[in-house]
Amino acid sequence: MLNESETAKVEAVQVPDEVFATAYEAAMRHAKYRASRRRDCDDIITDAAVDGLLWARANCTSAESFPAFAATCVRRFVWRKLAKASEKRARRPEHVELSDATRAVAKPVAPVRPLLIDDLPEDIAFAVRLFFTDGYSLRDCGLLMNKSPNTVDLMLKKAAELLAPGRIKPFRPTGQKRLTRG
């Protein structure tokens, strides 16, 4: 099967008008079905169905296989146009009512940096309490939390970094490595 970017190597076959009319009706049924689910894109879907049908007519090499080839092309063109329309709609910023915006601004904002163990995320705070308050080892903390000891150690390092940034990792300019002391 040819792609849209490829050109036909063999001369295109003349499709009888009755077969083309049947394929056109099937394409419009498919476009109507897809447009019933996406009311905002009905013109785009109809245009894509027609484009797919015309591309199939120009690139079909067998008159017997034209209906199936046209149906496949129509589905492919419609799907691509719908995907592009969805991506375009996802990139468009949403409109927000003024009351919603004022309500969002009025919400209390959590501190940027946690100050206490209680301000940490729940699983990290639990690991900190088990290790420092209750005195469990990393292995025991991992067994109690159903995590590996390495994961618990990473959680403790994350907690230390959240509570006091910069204490764990020394500042190094980009590209500078310290492989040895000195």
C-alpha positions as CSV (number, residue, x, y, z in Angstrom):
1,M,0.0,0.0,0.0
2,L,1.3,3.5,-0.8
3,N,1.8,6.2,1.7
4,E,0.5,9.7,1.1
5,S,4.1,11.0,0.6
6,E,4.8,8.4,-2.1
7,T,3.7,8.7,-5.7
8,A,2.1,5.9,-7.6
9,K,4.6,3.8,-9.5
10,V,1.9,2.3,-11.8
11,E,-0.6,4.3,-13.7
12,A,-3.8,4.9,-11.7
13,V,-6.8,2.9,-12.7
14,Q,-10.0,4.6,-13.9
15,V,-12.6,3.7,-11.2
16,P,-16.2,3.3,-12.5
17,D,-18.6,6.1,-11.4
18,E,-20.9,3.6,-9.6
19,V,-18.0,2.2,-7.5
20,F,-16.8,5.7,-6.7
21,A,-20.3,6.8,-5.7
22,T,-20.6,3.8,-3.4
23,A,-17.2,4.6,-1.9
24,Y,-18.2,8.2,-1.5
25,E,-21.4,7.3,0.4
26,A,-19.3,5.0,2.7
27,A,-16.8,7.8,3.3
28,M,-19.6,10.2,4.1
29,R,-21.2,7.7,6.5
30,H,-17.8,7.3,8.2
31,A,-17.4,11.0,8.4
32,K,-20.9,11.5,9.8
33,Y,-20.2,8.8,12.4
34,R,-17.0,10.4,13.5
35,A,-18.5,13.9,13.5
36,S,-21.4,12.7,15.7
37,R,-18.8,12.2,18.5
38,R,-16.9,15.4,17.8
39,R,-19.3,18.2,17.0
40,D,-16.5,20.8,16.9
41,C,-14.7,19.1,14.1
42,D,-17.5,18.1,11.6
43,D,-16.2,20.2,8.7
44,I,-12.6,19.0,9.3
45,I,-13.8,15.4,9.3
46,T,-15.8,15.8,6.1
47,D,-12.9,17.5,4.3
48,A,-10.5,14.7,5.5
49,A,-12.9,12.0,4.2
50,V,-13.1,13.7,0.8
51,D,-9.3,14.1,0.7
52,G,-8.8,10.5,1.6
53,L,-11.2,9.4,-1.1
54,L,-9.6,11.5,-3.8
55,W,-6.1,10.4,-2.8
56,A,-7.3,6.8,-3.0
57,R,-8.8,7.4,-6.5
58,A,-5.5,8.9,-7.7
59,N,-3.3,6.1,-6.3
60,C,-5.4,3.0,-6.6
61,T,-3.9,0.4,-8.9
62,S,-6.8,-2.1,-9.1
63,A,-10.4,-1.3,-9.7
64,E,-11.6,-4.4,-7.8
65,S,-9.8,-3.4,-4.6
66,F,-10.8,0.3,-4.8
67,P,-13.7,0.1,-2.2
68,A,-11.5,-1.5,0.5
69,F,-8.5,0.8,-0.4
70,A,-10.7,3.9,-0.3
71,A,-12.2,2.9,3.1
72,T,-8.7,2.4,4.5
73,C,-7.5,5.8,3.1
74,V,-10.6,7.6,4.4
75,R,-10.1,6.2,7.9
76,R,-6.4,7.1,7.9
77,F,-7.1,10.6,6.7
78,V,-9.9,11.2,9.2
79,W,-7.9,9.8,12.1
80,R,-4.9,12.1,11.2
81,K,-7.1,15.2,11.0
82,L,-8.8,14.3,14.3
83,A,-5.4,13.8,16.0
84,K,-4.1,17.1,14.7
85,A,-7.3,18.9,15.9
86,S,-7.1,17.3,19.3
87,E,-3.4,18.4,19.6
88,K,-4.3,21.9,18.5
89,R,-7.2,22.1,21.0
90,A,-4.9,20.7,23.8
91,R,-2.4,23.5,23.1
92,R,-5.1,26.2,23.3
93,P,-5.2,28.0,26.7
94,E,-8.4,27.5,28.6
95,H,-10.7,30.4,29.5
96,V,-11.3,30.8,33.2
97,E,-14.1,32.7,34.8
98,L,-13.1,35.6,37.0
99,S,-14.7,34.1,40.1
100,D,-12.7,30.9,39.6
101,A,-9.5,32.9,39.3
102,T,-10.1,35.0,42.4
103,R,-11.0,31.8,44.3
104,A,-7.7,30.2,43.2
105,V,-5.7,33.2,44.2
106,A,-7.4,33.3,47.7
107,K,-6.3,29.7,48.5
108,P,-3.6,29.5,51.2
109,V,-0.3,28.5,49.6
110,A,1.8,25.8,51.2
111,P,5.3,26.8,52.1
112,V,7.8,26.5,49.3
113,R,10.1,24.5,51.5
114,P,8.9,22.2,54.3
115,L,10.0,23.3,57.8
116,L,9.0,20.2,59.8
117,I,8.8,16.5,59.3
118,D,5.0,16.9,59.2
119,D,5.3,19.2,56.1
120,L,7.1,16.4,54.1
121,P,5.2,14.2,51.8
122,E,3.5,11.3,53.7
123,D,5.7,8.4,52.6
124,I,8.9,10.4,53.2
125,A,7.8,11.6,56.6
126,F,6.9,8.0,57.5
127,A,10.4,6.8,56.5
128,V,12.0,9.7,58.5
129,R,10.0,8.8,61.7
130,L,10.8,5.1,61.4
131,F,14.5,5.7,61.0
132,F,15.2,8.6,63.3
133,T,12.4,8.5,65.9
134,D,11.8,4.8,66.2
135,G,15.4,3.8,65.5
136,Y,14.8,1.1,62.9
137,S,17.5,0.2,60.5
138,L,17.2,0.8,56.8
139,R,16.5,-2.8,56.2
140,D,13.7,-2.9,58.8
141,C,12.3,0.4,57.5
142,G,12.2,-1.2,54.0
143,L,10.5,-4.3,55.3
144,L,7.8,-2.2,57.2
145,M,7.2,0.0,54.2
146,N,7.4,-2.8,51.6
147,K,10.3,-1.0,49.8
148,S,14.0,-1.8,49.3
149,P,16.5,-0.4,51.8
150,N,18.0,1.6,48.9
151,T,14.6,3.3,48.3
152,V,14.3,4.1,52.0
153,D,17.8,5.6,51.9
154,L,16.9,7.7,48.9
155,M,13.8,8.9,50.7
156,L,15.8,9.9,53.7
157,K,18.2,11.8,51.4
158,K,15.2,13.5,49.7
159,A,13.9,14.5,53.1
160,A,17.2,16.0,54.1
161,E,17.4,17.9,50.9
162,L,13.8,19.2,51.3
163,L,14.4,20.3,54.9
164,A,17.8,21.8,54.4
165,P,18.6,22.4,50.7
166,G,22.3,22.4,49.7
167,R,23.5,20.3,52.7
168,I,23.7,17.0,50.8
169,K,25.1,18.1,47.5
170,P,28.1,20.4,47.4
171,F,28.0,23.2,44.8
172,R,30.0,22.4,41.7
173,P,30.0,24.5,38.5
174,T,28.7,22.7,35.4
175,G,31.3,20.3,34.1
176,Q,33.6,20.3,37.2
177,K,34.1,16.8,38.6
178,R,35.6,15.9,42.0
179,L,36.9,12.4,41.6
180,T,39.6,12.7,44.3
181,R,40.2,14.8,47.3
182,G,42.4,17.7,46.8
